[in-house]
Amino acid sequence: MKKKIYLFDFDGTLTSADTLLAFIRYACGRRRFFLGFALFSPLLILMKLKLYPNYRAKERLFAWYFKGMTLDDFDDVCCRFACHNQRLLRLKALDKLREVFHYGETACVVSASIDNWVRPFFENLAKGSHSDFQVIGTKIETDTAGLLTGCFLTPNCYGEEKVRRIKEQLPILNNQRDDFWIIAYGDSRGDKEMLEFADEAHYRPFR
């Protein structure tokens, strides 16, 4: 029998809202949140018109809010954000995750969001499980003093990059792909390649 691997997109699939916006507002407050978006509105319009790369716009926005913050302080805010916003997780998605953890299956949350705030959403849920659970998300850069530089260490985990990162994180799939049955869950164009990579694809299943 083939071993199962579950792949879940995060924003919009497991959650009911985009967590990037929710996280910035939580971490920076309403006033600074709106100020930043007002300053970057021309760039965001260009991004929506596909005249400026989504990844670069996201990185510049992130840098404006968080560059110079210590990694410890950032991680602390990420943990508090996840703790105070569990309501963002869809109930049907939680039921599926509990089932996966109960049976000890391998599970990966694959997201373009920063992995620092994605991972804490699942710490209590995965606790005590024998599942191999991983979060594959965008990683952030710090300098030698442990301060955020505002740059990303990895490309935006979107489209083909999702499949590349999955294979990087689970290298056994590079030469033993036929030994596994992969089930993927997504909700947008950014999940297309991941859903096609899977043996069993579910589009917007938890709504």
Contacts in CASP RR format, 6 or more apart in sequence:
PFRMAT RR
TARGET T0000
AUTHOR 0000-0000-0000
METHOD contacts of the structure
MODEL  1
MKKKIYLFDFDGTLTSADTLLAFIRYACGRRRFFLGFALFSPLLILMKLK
LYPNYRAKERLFAWYFKGMTLDDFDDVCCRFACHNQRLLRLKALDKLREV
FHYGETACVVSASIDNWVRPFFENLAKGSHSDFQVIGTKIETDTAGLLTG
CFLTPNCYGEEKVRRIKEQLPILNNQRDDFWIIAYGDSRGDKEMLEFADE
AHYRPFR
2 178 0 8 1.000
2 179 0 8 1.000
2 180 0 8 1.000
2 181 0 8 1.000
3 106 0 8 1.000
3 179 0 8 1.000
3 180 0 8 1.000
3 181 0 8 1.000
4 105 0 8 1.000
4 106 0 8 1.000
4 180 0 8 1.000
4 181 0 8 1.000
4 182 0 8 1.000
4 183 0 8 1.000
5 105 0 8 1.000
5 106 0 8 1.000
5 107 0 8 1.000
5 108 0 8 1.000
5 170 0 8 1.000
5 173 0 8 1.000
5 180 0 8 1.000
5 181 0 8 1.000
5 182 0 8 1.000
5 183 0 8 1.000
6 100 0 8 1.000
6 105 0 8 1.000
6 106 0 8 1.000
6 107 0 8 1.000
6 108 0 8 1.000
6 182 0 8 1.000
6 183 0 8 1.000
6 184 0 8 1.000
6 185 0 8 1.000
7 107 0 8 1.000
7 108 0 8 1.000
7 110 0 8 1.000
7 166 0 8 1.000
7 182 0 8 1.000
7 183 0 8 1.000
7 184 0 8 1.000
7 185 0 8 1.000
7 194 0 8 1.000
7 198 0 8 1.000
8 14 0 8 1.000
8 93 0 8 1.000
8 97 0 8 1.000
8 107 0 8 1.000
8 108 0 8 1.000
8 109 0 8 1.000
8 110 0 8 1.000
8 184 0 8 1.000
8 185 0 8 1.000
8 186 0 8 1.000
9 109 0 8 1.000
9 110 0 8 1.000
9 111 0 8 1.000
9 185 0 8 1.000
9 186 0 8 1.000
9 187 0 8 1.000
9 188 0 8 1.000
9 190 0 8 1.000
9 191 0 8 1.000
9 194 0 8 1.000
10 19 0 8 1.000
10 109 0 8 1.000
10 110 0 8 1.000
10 111 0 8 1.000
10 113 0 8 1.000
10 118 0 8 1.000
11 17 0 8 1.000
11 18 0 8 1.000
11 19 0 8 1.000
11 20 0 8 1.000
11 111 0 8 1.000
11 112 0 8 1.000
11 113 0 8 1.000
12 18 0 8 1.000
12 186 0 8 1.000
12 187 0 8 1.000
12 188 0 8 1.000
13 93 0 8 1.000
13 185 0 8 1.000
13 186 0 8 1.000
13 187 0 8 1.000
13 191 0 8 1.000
13 204 0 8 1.000
13 206 0 8 1.000
14 89 0 8 1.000
14 90 0 8 1.000
14 93 0 8 1.000
14 97 0 8 1.000
14 109 0 8 1.000
14 185 0 8 1.000
14 206 0 8 1.000
15 88 0 8 1.000
15 89 0 8 1.000
15 90 0 8 1.000
15 93 0 8 1.000
16 88 0 8 1.000
16 89 0 8 1.000
16 90 0 8 1.000
17 88 0 8 1.000
19 85 0 8 1.000
19 88 0 8 1.000
19 113 0 8 1.000
19 117 0 8 1.000
19 118 0 8 1.000
20 58 0 8 1.000
20 113 0 8 1.000
20 114 0 8 1.000
22 81 0 8 1.000
22 85 0 8 1.000
22 88 0 8 1.000
23 78 0 8 1.000
23 81 0 8 1.000
23 114 0 8 1.000
23 117 0 8 1.000
24 33 0 8 1.000
24 61 0 8 1.000
24 65 0 8 1.000
25 33 0 8 1.000
26 77 0 8 1.000
26 80 0 8 1.000
26 81 0 8 1.000
26 84 0 8 1.000
26 85 0 8 1.000
27 65 0 8 1.000
27 66 0 8 1.000
27 77 0 8 1.000
27 81 0 8 1.000
28 65 0 8 1.000
32 65 0 8 1.000
36 61 0 8 1.000
36 64 0 8 1.000
36 65 0 8 1.000
37 44 0 8 1.000
39 64 0 8 1.000
40 57 0 8 1.000
40 60 0 8 1.000
40 61 0 8 1.000
40 64 0 8 1.000
43 52 0 8 1.000
43 57 0 8 1.000
43 60 0 8 1.000
43 61 0 8 1.000
44 57 0 8 1.000
44 61 0 8 1.000
46 52 0 8 1.000
46 57 0 8 1.000
47 53 0 8 1.000
47 54 0 8 1.000
47 57 0 8 1.000
54 156 0 8 1.000
54 158 0 8 1.000
55 152 0 8 1.000
55 155 0 8 1.000
55 156 0 8 1.000
55 158 0 8 1.000
58 112 0 8 1.000
58 156 0 8 1.000
59 150 0 8 1.000
59 151 0 8 1.000
59 152 0 8 1.000
62 114 0 8 1.000
62 140 0 8 1.000
62 150 0 8 1.000
62 152 0 8 1.000
63 149 0 8 1.000
63 150 0 8 1.000
63 151 0 8 1.000
66 74 0 8 1.000
66 148 0 8 1.000
66 150 0 8 1.000
67 148 0 8 1.000
67 149 0 8 1.000
67 150 0 8 1.000
68 147 0 8 1.000
68 148 0 8 1.000
68 149 0 8 1.000
68 150 0 8 1.000
69 147 0 8 1.000
69 148 0 8 1.000
70 146 0 8 1.000
70 147 0 8 1.000
70 148 0 8 1.000
71 142 0 8 1.000
71 146 0 8 1.000
71 147 0 8 1.000
71 148 0 8 1.000
74 116 0 8 1.000
74 140 0 8 1.000
74 148 0 8 1.000
75 116 0 8 1.000
78 114 0 8 1.000
78 116 0 8 1.000
78 117 0 8 1.000
78 119 0 8 1.000
78 120 0 8 1.000
79 120 0 8 1.000
81 117 0 8 1.000
81 120 0 8 1.000
82 117 0 8 1.000
82 120 0 8 1.000
82 121 0 8 1.000
82 123 0 8 1.000
83 120 0 8 1.000
85 121 0 8 1.000
86 121 0 8 1.000
88 121 0 8 1.000
89 121 0 8 1.000
90 206 0 8 1.000
90 207 0 8 1.000
91 206 0 8 1.000
92 205 0 8 1.000
92 206 0 8 1.000
92 207 0 8 1.000
93 206 0 8 1.000
94 125 0 8 1.000
96 185 0 8 1.000
96 206 0 8 1.000
97 107 0 8 1.000
97 122 0 8 1.000
97 125 0 8 1.000
98 125 0 8 1.000
100 107 0 8 1.000
100 131 0 8 1.000
101 107 0 8 1.000
101 125 0 8 1.000
101 126 0 8 1.000
101 129 0 8 1.000
101 131 0 8 1.000
101 133 0 8 1.000
102 129 0 8 1.000
104 129 0 8 1.000
104 130 0 8 1.000
104 131 0 8 1.000
105 131 0 8 1.000
106 131 0 8 1.000
106 132 0 8 1.000
106 133 0 8 1.000
106 170 0 8 1.000
107 131 0 8 1.000
107 132 0 8 1.000
107 133 0 8 1.000
107 134 0 8 1.000
108 133 0 8 1.000
108 134 0 8 1.000
108 135 0 8 1.000
108 136 0 8 1.000
108 166 0 8 1.000
108 169 0 8 1.000
108 170 0 8 1.000
109 118 0 8 1.000
109 122 0 8 1.000
109 134 0 8 1.000
109 135 0 8 1.000
109 136 0 8 1.000
109 137 0 8 1.000
110 136 0 8 1.000
110 137 0 8 1.000
110 157 0 8 1.000
110 162 0 8 1.000
110 165 0 8 1.000
110 166 0 8 1.000
110 194 0 8 1.000
111 118 0 8 1.000
111 135 0 8 1.000
111 136 0 8 1.000
111 137 0 8 1.000
111 138 0 8 1.000
111 157 0 8 1.000
112 137 0 8 1.000
112 138 0 8 1.000
112 156 0 8 1.000
112 157 0 8 1.000
112 158 0 8 1.000
112 190 0 8 1.000
113 137 0 8 1.000
113 138 0 8 1.000
114 137 0 8 1.000
114 138 0 8 1.000
114 139 0 8 1.000
114 140 0 8 1.000
115 135 0 8 1.000
115 136 0 8 1.000
115 137 0 8 1.000
115 138 0 8 1.000
115 139 0 8 1.000
116 140 0 8 1.000
118 135 0 8 1.000
118 137 0 8 1.000
119 135 0 8 1.000
122 133 0 8 1.000
122 135 0 8 1.000
126 133 0 8 1.000
134 169 0 8 1.000
136 157 0 8 1.000
136 162 0 8 1.000
136 165 0 8 1.000
136 166 0 8 1.000
136 169 0 8 1.000
137 154 0 8 1.000
137 157 0 8 1.000
137 165 0 8 1.000
138 152 0 8 1.000
138 154 0 8 1.000
138 156 0 8 1.000
138 157 0 8 1.000
139 152 0 8 1.000
139 153 0 8 1.000
139 154 0 8 1.000
140 148 0 8 1.000
140 150 0 8 1.000
140 151 0 8 1.000
140 152 0 8 1.000
140 153 0 8 1.000
141 148 0 8 1.000
141 149 0 8 1.000
141 150 0 8 1.000
141 151 0 8 1.000
141 152 0 8 1.000
141 153 0 8 1.000
142 148 0 8 1.000
142 149 0 8 1.000
143 149 0 8 1.000
154 165 0 8 1.000
155 161 0 8 1.000
157 165 0 8 1.000
158 190 0 8 1.000
159 189 0 8 1.000
159 190 0 8 1.000
159 191 0 8 1.000
159 192 0 8 1.000
159 193 0 8 1.000
159 194 0 8 1.000
160 193 0 8 1.000
162 190 0 8 1.000
162 191 0 8 1.000
162 193 0 8 1.000
162 194 0 8 1.000
163 193 0 8 1.000
163 194 0 8 1.000
163 197 0 8 1.000
166 173 0 8 1.000
166 194 0 8 1.000
166 197 0 8 1.000
167 173 0 8 1.000
167 174 0 8 1.000
172 179 0 8 1.000
172 180 0 8 1.000
173 180 0 8 1.000
181 199 0 8 1.000
181 200 0 8 1.000
182 197 0 8 1.000
182 198 0 8 1.000
182 199 0 8 1.000
182 200 0 8 1.000
183 198 0 8 1.000
183 199 0 8 1.000
183 200 0 8 1.000
183 201 0 8 1.000
183 202 0 8 1.000
184 191 0 8 1.000
184 194 0 8 1.000
184 195 0 8 1.000
184 197 0 8 1.000
184 198 0 8 1.000
184 200 0 8 1.000
184 201 0 8 1.000
184 202 0 8 1.000
185 202 0 8 1.000
185 205 0 8 1.000
185 206 0 8 1.000
186 194 0 8 1.000
186 195 0 8 1.000
186 201 0 8 1.000
186 202 0 8 1.000
186 203 0 8 1.000
186 204 0 8 1.000
186 205 0 8 1.000
187 203 0 8 1.000
187 204 0 8 1.000
191 203 0 8 1.000
195 201 0 8 1.000
195 202 0 8 1.000
195 203 0 8 1.000
END
